[in-house]
């Protein structure tokens, strides 16, 4: 004889229930049935606009120059690789180090980075893409 056990899958959605049927004859198997029409884990959310500005790829020479500035600001060892995917925190950078990196980038590229854009920068690629965007706006 099967004994139904009903458990909520999420405390936030009481309409979403999972029913588990366990058989006394075969205790190693169970069947699951879901009583909901949607799958909340698959729902897509819109990307905030502050992240959309940095979605373009940067020029390779900009990435190389940013890598050099990051190496100098964070005193990265000579043999350590720094690439576009490198996150500042991977090299021990804190928020003050990130501010110093941004200041170094502003000086090297003769640009001004506003505070909201500076807070989004986490990788070399993020910084290089923002620099390319700002330089293009400056030249226009």
N, CA, C and O atoms as a GROMACS GRO file, in nm:
protein
  560
    1UNK      N    1   0.084  -0.117   0.000
    1UNK     CA    2   0.000   0.000   0.000
    1UNK      C    3   0.089   0.124   0.000
    1UNK      O    4   0.188   0.129   0.073
    2UNK      N    5   0.055   0.219  -0.078
    2UNK     CA    6   0.134   0.342  -0.089
    2UNK      C    7   0.083   0.445   0.009
    2UNK      O    8  -0.038   0.460   0.028
    3UNK      N    9   0.175   0.516   0.071
    3UNK     CA   10   0.140   0.621   0.165
    3UNK      C   11   0.180   0.754   0.106
    3UNK      O   12   0.300   0.779   0.089
    4UNK      N   13   0.085   0.843   0.073
    4UNK     CA   14   0.122   0.973   0.014
    4UNK      C   15   0.177   1.067   0.120
    4UNK      O   16   0.124   1.076   0.231
    5UNK      N   17   0.280   1.135   0.084
    5UNK     CA   18   0.341   1.237   0.169
    5UNK      C   19   0.344   1.364   0.086
    5UNK      O   20   0.399   1.364  -0.024
    6UNK      N   21   0.288   1.472   0.135
    6UNK     CA   22   0.287   1.599   0.063
    6UNK      C   23   0.375   1.698   0.137
    6UNK      O   24   0.360   1.717   0.258
    7UNK      N   25   0.467   1.762   0.063
    7UNK     CA   26   0.557   1.861   0.124
    7UNK      C   27   0.562   1.984   0.036
    7UNK      O   28   0.560   1.974  -0.087
    8UNK      N   29   0.568   2.098   0.098
    8UNK     CA   30   0.581   2.223   0.022
    8UNK      C   31   0.722   2.233  -0.031
    8UNK      O   32   0.818   2.207   0.042
    9UNK      N   33   0.737   2.272  -0.157
    9UNK     CA   34   0.870   2.286  -0.216
    9UNK      C   35   0.932   2.420  -0.180
    9UNK      O   36   1.054   2.434  -0.187
   10UNK      N   37   0.852   2.516  -0.143
   10UNK     CA   38   0.903   2.649  -0.111
   10UNK      C   39   0.812   2.713  -0.009
   10UNK      O   40   0.690   2.709  -0.024
   11UNK      N   41   0.868   2.774   0.096
   11UNK     CA   42   0.782   2.841   0.192
   11UNK      C   43   0.715   2.965   0.134
   11UNK      O   44   0.618   3.015   0.191
   12UNK      N   45   0.766   3.015   0.022
   12UNK     CA   46   0.710   3.135  -0.038
   12UNK      C   47   0.592   3.107  -0.130
   12UNK      O   48   0.513   3.197  -0.157
   13UNK      N   49   0.579   2.984  -0.178
   13UNK     CA   50   0.472   2.953  -0.271
   13UNK      C   51   0.393   2.832  -0.222
   13UNK      O   52   0.426   2.719  -0.259
   14UNK      N   53   0.290   2.852  -0.141
   14UNK     CA   54   0.214   2.739  -0.088
   14UNK      C   55   0.137   2.664  -0.195
   14UNK      O   56   0.098   2.549  -0.172
   15UNK      N   57   0.114   2.723  -0.313
   15UNK     CA   58   0.043   2.655  -0.420
   15UNK      C   59   0.128   2.548  -0.486
   15UNK      O   60   0.075   2.458  -0.551
   16UNK      N   61   0.257   2.557  -0.470
   16UNK     CA   62   0.348   2.462  -0.531
   16UNK      C   63   0.373   2.348  -0.432
   16UNK      O   64   0.437   2.369  -0.329
   17UNK      N   65   0.325   2.232  -0.461
   17UNK     CA   66   0.337   2.117  -0.372
   17UNK      C   67   0.396   1.999  -0.449
   17UNK      O   68   0.377   1.985  -0.570
   18UNK      N   69   0.467   1.915  -0.377
   18UNK     CA   70   0.520   1.793  -0.434
   18UNK      C   71   0.459   1.677  -0.357
   18UNK      O   72   0.461   1.676  -0.234
   19UNK      N   73   0.407   1.580  -0.429
   19UNK     CA   74   0.351   1.464  -0.363
   19UNK      C   75   0.444   1.346  -0.390
   19UNK      O   76   0.479   1.318  -0.505
   20UNK      N   77   0.484   1.279  -0.283
   20UNK     CA   78   0.576   1.167  -0.292
   20UNK      C   79   0.499   1.041  -0.257
   20UNK      O   80   0.437   1.034  -0.151
   21UNK      N   81   0.501   0.942  -0.346
   21UNK     CA   82   0.434   0.815  -0.321
   21UNK      C   83   0.540   0.710  -0.293
   21UNK      O   84   0.622   0.679  -0.380
   22UNK      N   85   0.540   0.655  -0.173
   22UNK     CA   86   0.634   0.551  -0.136
   22UNK      C   87   0.556   0.421  -0.120
   22UNK      O   88   0.450   0.420  -0.058
   23UNK      N   89   0.606   0.315  -0.174
   23UNK     CA   90   0.540   0.185  -0.167
   23UNK      C   91   0.604   0.101  -0.058
   23UNK      O   92   0.726   0.099  -0.044
   24UNK      N   93   0.521   0.032   0.020
   24UNK     CA   94   0.572  -0.057   0.123
   24UNK      C   95   0.636  -0.181   0.061
   24UNK      O   96   0.725  -0.241   0.121
   25UNK      N   97   0.592  -0.220  -0.059
   25UNK     CA   98   0.646  -0.337  -0.124
   25UNK      C   99   0.786  -0.312  -0.178
   25UNK      O  100   0.870  -0.403  -0.177
   26UNK      N  101   0.813  -0.190  -0.224
   26UNK     CA  102   0.944  -0.156  -0.281
   26UNK      C  103   0.990  -0.025  -0.216
   26UNK      O  104   0.968   0.082  -0.272
   27UNK      N  105   1.056  -0.033  -0.099
   27UNK     CA  106   1.094   0.090  -0.027
   27UNK      C  107   1.207   0.168  -0.091
   27UNK      O  108   1.238   0.277  -0.044
   28UNK      N  109   1.270   0.116  -0.196
   28UNK     CA  110   1.380   0.188  -0.259
   28UNK      C  111   1.335   0.278  -0.372
   28UNK      O  112   1.418   0.349  -0.429
   29UNK      N  113   1.207   0.279  -0.407
   29UNK     CA  114   1.160   0.365  -0.515
   29UNK      C  115   1.052   0.460  -0.466
   29UNK      O  116   0.980   0.430  -0.370
   30UNK      N  117   1.043   0.571  -0.530
   30UNK     CA  118   0.941   0.670  -0.499
   30UNK      C  119   0.903   0.740  -0.627
   30UNK      O  120   0.986   0.758  -0.716
   31UNK      N  121   0.778   0.782  -0.638
   31UNK     CA  122   0.736   0.858  -0.755
   31UNK      C  123   0.698   0.998  -0.709
   31UNK      O  124   0.641   1.016  -0.602
   32UNK      N  125   0.731   1.097  -0.792
   32UNK     CA  126   0.706   1.236  -0.759
   32UNK      C  127   0.609   1.295  -0.860
   32UNK      O  128   0.620   1.270  -0.980
   33UNK      N  129   0.514   1.372  -0.812
   33UNK     CA  130   0.426   1.446  -0.902
   33UNK      C  131   0.419   1.590  -0.854
   33UNK      O  132   0.401   1.616  -0.735
   34UNK      N  133   0.432   1.681  -0.946
   34UNK     CA  134   0.433   1.823  -0.913
   34UNK      C  135   0.296   1.881  -0.947
   34UNK      O  136   0.243   1.855  -1.055
   35UNK      N  137   0.239   1.958  -0.856
   35UNK     CA  138   0.105   2.012  -0.875
   35UNK      C  139   0.110   2.163  -0.899
   35UNK      O  140   0.044   2.239  -0.829
   36UNK      N  141   0.187   2.205  -0.995
   36UNK     CA  142   0.196   2.346  -1.028
   36UNK      C  143   0.217   2.361  -1.178
   36UNK      O  144   0.269   2.269  -1.242
   37UNK      N  145   0.179   2.473  -1.233
   37UNK     CA  146   0.187   2.494  -1.378
   37UNK      C  147   0.316   2.564  -1.420
   37UNK      O  148   0.349   2.562  -1.539
   38UNK      N  149   0.388   2.625  -1.328
   38UNK     CA  150   0.508   2.699  -1.368
   38UNK      C  151   0.630   2.650  -1.291
   38UNK      O  152   0.619   2.583  -1.189
   39UNK      N  153   0.745   2.684  -1.342
   39UNK     CA  154   0.871   2.649  -1.279
   39UNK      C  155   0.943   2.778  -1.243
   39UNK      O  156   1.009   2.837  -1.329
   40UNK      N  157   0.933   2.824  -1.117
   40UNK     CA  158   0.989   2.953  -1.080
   40UNK      C  159   1.140   2.962  -1.099
   40UNK      O  160   1.193   3.073  -1.112
   41UNK      N  161   1.211   2.851  -1.101
   41UNK     CA  162   1.356   2.857  -1.118
   41UNK      C  163   1.397   2.890  -1.261
   41UNK      O  164   1.514   2.920  -1.286
   42UNK      N  165   1.304   2.885  -1.355
   42UNK     CA  166   1.335   2.911  -1.494
   42UNK      C  167   1.295   3.052  -1.536
   42UNK      O  168   1.332   3.096  -1.644
   43UNK      N  169   1.222   3.122  -1.454
   43UNK     CA  170   1.177   3.256  -1.490
   43UNK      C  171   1.295   3.351  -1.510
   43UNK      O  172   1.390   3.351  -1.431
   44UNK      N  173   1.287   3.429  -1.614
   44UNK     CA  174   1.393   3.525  -1.642
   44UNK      C  175   1.356   3.661  -1.584
   44UNK      O  176   1.239   3.700  -1.584
   45UNK      N  177   1.455   3.730  -1.536
   45UNK     CA  178   1.434   3.864  -1.483
   45UNK      C  179   1.509   3.962  -1.572
   45UNK      O  180   1.614   3.929  -1.627
   46UNK      N  181   1.455   4.083  -1.586
   46UNK     CA  182   1.526   4.182  -1.669
   46UNK      C  183   1.658   4.222  -1.604
   46UNK      O  184   1.669   4.228  -1.481
   47UNK      N  185   1.757   4.249  -1.687
   47UNK     CA  186   1.888   4.291  -1.639
   47UNK      C  187   1.881   4.439  -1.604
   47UNK      O  188   1.834   4.520  -1.685
   48UNK      N  189   1.927   4.477  -1.483
   48UNK     CA  190   1.925   4.620  -1.448
   48UNK      C  191   2.007   4.700  -1.549
   48UNK      O  192   2.108   4.652  -1.600
   49UNK      N  193   1.963   4.822  -1.576
   49UNK     CA  194   2.029   4.905  -1.677
   49UNK      C  195   2.173   4.937  -1.644
   49UNK      O  196   2.253   4.960  -1.734
   50UNK      N  197   2.208   4.939  -1.515
   50UNK     CA  198   2.347   4.970  -1.480
   50UNK      C  199   2.444   4.863  -1.527
   50UNK      O  200   2.563   4.892  -1.543
   51UNK      N  201   2.397   4.738  -1.551
   51UNK     CA  202   2.484   4.633  -1.599
   51UNK      C  203   2.485   4.625  -1.750
   51UNK      O  204   2.579   4.569  -1.807
   52UNK      N  205   2.386   4.679  -1.817
   52UNK     CA  206   2.380   4.674  -1.961
   52UNK      C  207   2.483   4.763  -2.027
   52UNK      O  208   2.523   4.737  -2.140
   53UNK      N  209   2.527   4.868  -1.961
   53UNK     CA  210   2.623   4.962  -2.019
   53UNK      C  211   2.759   4.898  -2.039
   53UNK      O  212   2.836   4.944  -2.123
   54UNK      N  213   2.791   4.794  -1.964
   54UNK     CA  214   2.923   4.733  -1.972
   54UNK      C  215   2.923   4.599  -2.045
   54UNK      O  216   3.014   4.519  -2.026
   55UNK      N  217   2.824   4.575  -2.128
   55UNK     CA  218   2.812   4.445  -2.192
   55UNK      C  219   2.894   4.431  -2.320
   55UNK      O  220   2.910   4.320  -2.369
   56UNK      N  221   2.947   4.538  -2.375
   56UNK     CA  222   3.024   4.529  -2.498
   56UNK      C  223   3.167   4.485  -2.468
   56UNK      O  224   3.217   4.504  -2.357
   57UNK      N  225   3.232   4.428  -2.568
   57UNK     CA  226   3.370   4.386  -2.549
   57UNK      C  227   3.463   4.503  -2.580
   57UNK      O  228   3.431   4.592  -2.659
   58UNK      N  229   3.577   4.500  -2.517
   58UNK     CA  230   3.673   4.609  -2.530
   58UNK      C  231   3.781   4.575  -2.632
   58UNK      O  232   3.799   4.459  -2.670
   59UNK      N  233   3.850   4.679  -2.676
   59UNK     CA  234   3.962   4.660  -2.767
   59UNK      C  235   4.077   4.592  -2.693
   59UNK      O  236   4.096   4.613  -2.573
   60UNK      N  237   4.153   4.511  -2.765
   60UNK     CA  238   4.261   4.435  -2.703
   60UNK      C  239   4.370   4.527  -2.647
   60UNK      O  240   4.424   4.498  -2.541
   61UNK      N  241   4.403   4.636  -2.716
   61UNK     CA  242   4.506   4.725  -2.665
   61UNK      C  243   4.461   4.795  -2.536
   61UNK      O  244   4.543   4.824  -2.449
   62UNK      N  245   4.330   4.822  -2.525
   62UNK     CA  246   4.279   4.880  -2.401
   62UNK      C  247   4.290   4.779  -2.287
   62UNK      O  248   4.329   4.813  -2.176
   63UNK      N  249   4.254   4.654  -2.316
   63UNK     CA  250   4.264   4.548  -2.214
   63UNK      C  251   4.408   4.533  -2.168
   63UNK      O  252   4.434   4.521  -2.048
   64UNK      N  253   4.504   4.534  -2.263
   64UNK     CA  254   4.646   4.519  -2.227
   64UNK      C  255   4.693   4.634  -2.137
   64UNK      O  256   4.765   4.611  -2.040
   65UNK      N  257   4.652   4.755  -2.170
   65UNK     CA  258   4.692   4.870  -2.089
   65UNK      C  259   4.630   4.864  -1.950
   65UNK      O  260   4.695   4.896  -1.851
   66UNK      N  261   4.502   4.824  -1.942
   66UNK     CA  262   4.436   4.810  -1.812
   66UNK      C  263   4.505   4.701  -1.730
   66UNK      O  264   4.522   4.716  -1.609
   67UNK      N  265   4.544   4.592  -1.795
   67UNK     CA  266   4.616   4.484  -1.724
   67UNK      C  267   4.744   4.537  -1.660
   67UNK      O  268   4.775   4.503  -1.546
   68UNK      N  269   4.819   4.618  -1.732
   68UNK     CA  270   4.943   4.675  -1.679
   68UNK      C  271   4.915   4.767  -1.560
   68UNK      O  272   4.987   4.763  -1.460
   69UNK      N  273   4.812   4.848  -1.571
   69UNK     CA  274   4.777   4.940  -1.461
   69UNK      C  275   4.735   4.860  -1.338
   69UNK      O  276   4.773   4.894  -1.226
   70UNK      N  277   4.656   4.754  -1.358
   70UNK     CA  278   4.612   4.670  -1.246
   70UNK      C  279   4.732   4.602  -1.181
   70UNK      O  280   4.741   4.597  -1.058
   71UNK      N  281   4.824   4.551  -1.262
   71UNK     CA  282   4.945   4.487  -1.208
   71UNK      C  283   5.023   4.586  -1.121
   71UNK      O  284   5.069   4.550  -1.012
   72UNK      N  285   5.039   4.709  -1.170
   72UNK     CA  286   5.114   4.809  -1.094
   72UNK      C  287   5.042   4.850  -0.966
   72UNK      O  288   5.104   4.860  -0.861
   73UNK      N  289   4.911   4.875  -0.975
   73UNK     CA  290   4.835   4.922  -0.858
   73UNK      C  291   4.827   4.816  -0.749
   73UNK      O  292   4.832   4.848  -0.631
   74UNK      N  293   4.815   4.688  -0.788
   74UNK     CA  294   4.800   4.581  -0.690
   74UNK      C  295   4.931   4.511  -0.657
   74UNK      O  296   4.934   4.416  -0.579
   75UNK      N  297   5.041   4.558  -0.716
   75UNK     CA  298   5.174   4.499  -0.694
   75UNK      C  299   5.170   4.348  -0.717
   75UNK      O  300   5.215   4.270  -0.633
   76UNK      N  301   5.116   4.308  -0.833
   76UNK     CA  302   5.106   4.167  -0.870
   76UNK      C  303   5.244   4.115  -0.906
   76UNK      O  304   5.321   4.184  -0.973
   77UNK      N  305   5.276   3.994  -0.862
   77UNK     CA  306   5.406   3.933  -0.892
   77UNK      C  307   5.428   3.926  -1.042
   77UNK      O  308   5.334   3.915  -1.120
   78UNK      N  309   5.554   3.930  -1.081
   78UNK     CA  310   5.593   3.934  -1.222
   78UNK      C  311   5.539   3.815  -1.301
   78UNK      O  312   5.496   3.834  -1.415
   79UNK      N  313   5.539   3.695  -1.246
   79UNK     CA  314   5.495   3.575  -1.318
   79UNK      C  315   5.345   3.554  -1.318
   79UNK      O  316   5.297   3.463  -1.386
   80UNK      N  317   5.270   3.634  -1.247
   80UNK     CA  318   5.126   3.616  -1.236
   80UNK      C  319   5.056   3.674  -1.359
   80UNK      O  320   5.082   3.788  -1.399
   81UNK      N  321   4.968   3.594  -1.417
   81UNK     CA  322   4.895   3.637  -1.537
   81UNK      C  323   4.774   3.722  -1.499
   81UNK      O  324   4.701   3.691  -1.405
   82UNK      N  325   4.756   3.829  -1.574
   82UNK     CA  326   4.637   3.914  -1.559
   82UNK      C  327   4.577   3.926  -1.698
   82UNK      O  328   4.644   3.968  -1.793
   83UNK      N  329   4.448   3.888  -1.710
   83UNK     CA  330   4.381   3.890  -1.841
   83UNK      C  331   4.248   3.964  -1.827
   83UNK      O  332   4.218   4.020  -1.721
   84UNK      N  333   4.171   3.965  -1.933
   84UNK     CA  334   4.042   4.034  -1.933
   84UNK      C  335   3.944   3.978  -1.832
   84UNK      O  336   3.862   4.053  -1.778
   85UNK      N  337   3.950   3.849  -1.805
   85UNK     CA  338   3.859   3.785  -1.711
   85UNK      C  339   3.903   3.799  -1.566
   85UNK      O  340   3.829   3.760  -1.475
   86UNK      N  341   4.022   3.853  -1.543
   86UNK     CA  342   4.076   3.863  -1.408
   86UNK      C  343   3.990   3.957  -1.324
   86UNK      O  344   3.963   4.070  -1.362
   87UNK      N  345   3.949   3.907  -1.207
   87UNK     CA  346   3.876   3.990  -1.111
   87UNK      C  347   3.976   4.054  -1.017
   87UNK      O  348   4.075   3.991  -0.978
   88UNK      N  349   3.950   4.178  -0.980
   88UNK     CA  350   4.040   4.249  -0.891
   88UNK      C  351   4.051   4.178  -0.756
   88UNK      O  352   4.160   4.172  -0.698
   89UNK      N  353   3.941   4.124  -0.705
   89UNK     CA  354   3.942   4.058  -0.574
   89UNK      C  355   4.026   3.932  -0.576
   89UNK      O  356   4.073   3.888  -0.470
   90UNK      N  357   4.046   3.870  -0.693
   90UNK     CA  358   4.130   3.751  -0.702
   90UNK      C  359   4.275   3.782  -0.667
   90UNK      O  360   4.351   3.692  -0.632
   91UNK      N  361   4.313   3.908  -0.677
   91UNK     CA  362   4.449   3.950  -0.643
   91UNK      C  363   4.452   4.027  -0.511
   91UNK      O  364   4.548   4.098  -0.482
   92UNK      N  365   4.347   4.010  -0.431
   92UNK     CA  366   4.345   4.070  -0.297
   92UNK      C  367   4.300   4.214  -0.291
   92UNK      O  368   4.321   4.280  -0.190
   93UNK      N  369   4.238   4.265  -0.396
   93UNK     CA  370   4.195   4.405  -0.397
   93UNK      C  371   4.071   4.424  -0.311
   93UNK      O  372   3.978   4.342  -0.315
   94UNK      N  373   4.070   4.530  -0.234
   94UNK     CA  374   3.951   4.569  -0.160
   94UNK      C  375   3.891   4.693  -0.226
   94UNK      O  376   3.935   4.732  -0.335
   95UNK      N  377   3.793   4.755  -0.164
   95UNK     CA  378   3.727   4.870  -0.226
   95UNK      C  379   3.822   4.988  -0.245
   95UNK      O  380   3.811   5.060  -0.344
   96UNK      N  381   3.913   5.008  -0.151
   96UNK     CA  382   4.010   5.117  -0.165
   96UNK      C  383   4.104   5.091  -0.284
   96UNK      O  384   4.136   5.183  -0.359
   97UNK      N  385   4.147   4.966  -0.299
   97UNK     CA  386   4.232   4.931  -0.414
   97UNK      C  387   4.158   4.956  -0.546
   97UNK      O  388   4.217   5.003  -0.643
   98UNK      N  389   4.030   4.923  -0.548
   98UNK     CA  390   3.951   4.944  -0.669
   98UNK      C  391   3.941   5.092  -0.702
   98UNK      O  392   3.948   5.131  -0.818
   99UNK      N  393   3.924   5.175  -0.600
   99UNK     CA  394   3.920   5.321  -0.621
   99UNK      C  395   4.054   5.369  -0.677
   99UNK      O  396   4.057   5.452  -0.768
  100UNK      N  397   4.164   5.318  -0.625
  100UNK     CA  398   4.296   5.356  -0.675
  100UNK      C  399   4.317   5.311  -0.819
  100UNK      O  400   4.379   5.381  -0.898
  101UNK      N  401   4.265   5.192  -0.853
  101UNK     CA  402   4.275   5.143  -0.990
  101UNK      C  403   4.198   5.238  -1.083
  101UNK      O  404   4.248   5.275  -1.189
  102UNK      N  405   4.077   5.275  -1.043
  102UNK     CA  406   3.995   5.365  -1.125
  102UNK      C  407   4.065   5.499  -1.141
  102UNK      O  408   4.064   5.556  -1.251
  103UNK      N  409   4.126   5.550  -1.036
  103UNK     CA  410   4.199   5.677  -1.045
  103UNK      C  411   4.317   5.664  -1.141
  103UNK      O  412   4.344   5.755  -1.219
  104UNK      N  413   4.386   5.551  -1.136
  104UNK     CA  414   4.496   5.527  -1.229
  104UNK      C  415   4.449   5.519  -1.373
  104UNK      O  416   4.517   5.568  -1.464
  105UNK      N  417   4.334   5.458  -1.394
  105UNK     CA  418   4.276   5.448  -1.529
  105UNK      C  419   4.234   5.585  -1.580
  105UNK      O  420   4.254   5.617  -1.697
  106UNK      N  421   4.175   5.666  -1.492
  106UNK     CA  422   4.134   5.801  -1.531
  106UNK      C  423   4.255   5.883  -1.575
  106UNK      O  424   4.248   5.956  -1.674
  107UNK      N  425   4.364   5.870  -1.502
  107UNK     CA  426   4.485   5.946  -1.535
  107UNK      C  427   4.547   5.896  -1.666
  107UNK      O  428   4.588   5.976  -1.750
  108UNK      N  429   4.554   5.764  -1.682
  108UNK     CA  430   4.619   5.707  -1.800
  108UNK      C  431   4.541   5.734  -1.928
  108UNK      O  432   4.601   5.755  -2.033
  109UNK      N  433   4.408   5.732  -1.921
  109UNK     CA  434   4.325   5.747  -2.041
  109UNK      C  435   4.264   5.886  -2.055
  109UNK      O  436   4.191   5.912  -2.150
  110UNK      N  437   4.294   5.976  -1.961
  110UNK     CA  438   4.243   6.112  -1.963
  110UNK      C  439   4.089   6.115  -1.972
  110UNK      O  440   4.031   6.183  -2.056
  111UNK      N  441   4.027   6.037  -1.882
  111UNK     CA  442   3.881   6.029  -1.877
  111UNK      C  443   3.836   6.054  -1.734
  111UNK      O  444   3.918   6.060  -1.642
  112UNK      N  445   3.704   6.066  -1.715
  112UNK     CA  446   3.645   6.078  -1.582
  112UNK      C  447   3.539   5.970  -1.568
  112UNK      O  448   3.447   5.961  -1.649
  113UNK      N  449   3.553   5.887  -1.464
  113UNK     CA  450   3.458   5.778  -1.440
  113UNK      C  451   3.368   5.821  -1.326
  113UNK      O  452   3.415   5.855  -1.217
  114UNK      N  453   3.235   5.821  -1.351
  114UNK     CA  454   3.144   5.859  -1.243
  114UNK      C  455   3.133   5.746  -1.141
  114UNK      O  456   3.167   5.631  -1.170
  115UNK      N  457   3.085   5.779  -1.023
  115UNK     CA  458   3.083   5.685  -0.911
  115UNK      C  459   2.999   5.561  -0.938
  115UNK      O  460   3.039   5.450  -0.902
  116UNK      N  461   2.884   5.578  -1.002
  116UNK     CA  462   2.797   5.463  -1.027
  116UNK      C  463   2.863   5.363  -1.123
  116UNK      O  464   2.847   5.242  -1.106
  117UNK      N  465   2.935   5.412  -1.221
  117UNK     CA  466   3.006   5.323  -1.314
  117UNK      C  467   3.125   5.256  -1.246
  117UNK      O  468   3.154   5.140  -1.273
  118UNK      N  469   3.192   5.329  -1.159
  118UNK     CA  470   3.308   5.275  -1.089
  118UNK      C  471   3.269   5.160  -0.997
  118UNK      O  472   3.348   5.068  -0.977
  119UNK      N  473   3.150   5.165  -0.940
  119UNK     CA  474   3.106   5.060  -0.848
  119UNK      C  475   3.076   4.929  -0.919
  119UNK      O  476   3.078   4.823  -0.856
  120UNK      N  477   3.048   4.932  -1.048
  120UNK     CA  478   3.016   4.812  -1.124
  120UNK      C  479   3.141   4.739  -1.171
  120UNK      O  480   3.135   4.619  -1.199
  121UNK      N  481   3.253   4.808  -1.179
  121UNK     CA  482   3.376   4.748  -1.231
  121UNK      C  483   3.428   4.643  -1.134
  121UNK      O  484   3.456   4.672  -1.018
  122UNK      N  485   3.441   4.519  -1.185
  122UNK     CA  486   3.494   4.410  -1.104
  122UNK      C  487   3.608   4.336  -1.173
  122UNK      O  488   3.691   4.274  -1.107
  123UNK      N  489   3.611   4.343  -1.306
  123UNK     CA  490   3.714   4.272  -1.382
  123UNK      C  491   3.788   4.369  -1.474
  123UNK      O  492   3.745   4.483  -1.494
  124UNK      N  493   3.897   4.323  -1.529
  124UNK     CA  494   3.974   4.402  -1.626
  124UNK      C  495   3.887   4.431  -1.748
  124UNK      O  496   3.891   4.542  -1.801
  125UNK      N  497   3.809   4.333  -1.793
  125UNK     CA  498   3.721   4.351  -1.908
  125UNK      C  499   3.617   4.458  -1.882
  125UNK      O  500   3.588   4.539  -1.969
  126UNK      N  501   3.559   4.458  -1.760
  126UNK     CA  502   3.462   4.562  -1.724
  126UNK      C  503   3.524   4.701  -1.736
  126UNK      O  504   3.464   4.793  -1.793
  127UNK      N  505   3.645   4.714  -1.682
  127UNK     CA  506   3.713   4.844  -1.685
  127UNK      C  507   3.746   4.885  -1.828
  127UNK      O  508   3.727   5.001  -1.865
  128UNK      N  509   3.797   4.791  -1.908
  128UNK     CA  510   3.835   4.823  -2.045
  128UNK      C  511   3.713   4.860  -2.130
  128UNK      O  512   3.721   4.952  -2.212
  129UNK      N  513   3.601   4.791  -2.112
  129UNK     CA  514   3.480   4.823  -2.187
  129UNK      C  515   3.429   4.962  -2.151
  129UNK      O  516   3.387   5.038  -2.238
  130UNK      N  517   3.432   4.994  -2.022
  130UNK     CA  518   3.389   5.126  -1.978
  130UNK      C  519   3.482   5.235  -2.034
  130UNK      O  520   3.435   5.341  -2.076
  131UNK      N  521   3.611   5.209  -2.034
  131UNK     CA  522   3.708   5.306  -2.087
  131UNK      C  523   3.683   5.331  -2.235
  131UNK      O  524   3.680   5.445  -2.280
  132UNK      N  525   3.665   5.223  -2.312
  132UNK     CA  526   3.638   5.240  -2.455
  132UNK      C  527   3.512   5.324  -2.478
  132UNK      O  528   3.509   5.410  -2.566
  133UNK      N  529   3.410   5.297  -2.397
  133UNK     CA  530   3.284   5.374  -2.409
  133UNK      C  531   3.308   5.520  -2.377
  133UNK      O  532   3.261   5.608  -2.450
  134UNK      N  533   3.379   5.548  -2.268
  134UNK     CA  534   3.403   5.687  -2.227
  134UNK      C  535   3.493   5.761  -2.324
  134UNK      O  536   3.472   5.880  -2.351
  135UNK      N  537   3.593   5.692  -2.378
  135UNK     CA  538   3.681   5.756  -2.477
  135UNK      C  539   3.604   5.787  -2.604
  135UNK      O  540   3.625   5.893  -2.664
  136UNK      N  541   3.515   5.698  -2.646
  136UNK     CA  542   3.434   5.723  -2.765
  136UNK      C  543   3.340   5.841  -2.744
  136UNK      O  544   3.322   5.923  -2.834
  137UNK      N  545   3.281   5.852  -2.626
  137UNK     CA  546   3.194   5.966  -2.594
  137UNK      C  547   3.272   6.096  -2.589
  137UNK      O  548   3.224   6.201  -2.633
  138UNK      N  549   3.394   6.089  -2.536
  138UNK     CA  550   3.480   6.208  -2.527
  138UNK      C  551   3.521   6.258  -2.665
  138UNK      O  552   3.525   6.379  -2.689
  139UNK      N  553   3.550   6.164  -2.756
  139UNK     CA  554   3.594   6.200  -2.890
  139UNK      C  555   3.480   6.247  -2.978
  139UNK      O  556   3.502   6.316  -3.078
  140UNK      N  557   3.358   6.211  -2.944
  140UNK     CA  558   3.242   6.247  -3.027
  140UNK      C  559   3.201   6.391  -3.011
  140UNK      O  560   3.105   6.436  -3.074
   0.00000   0.00000   0.00000
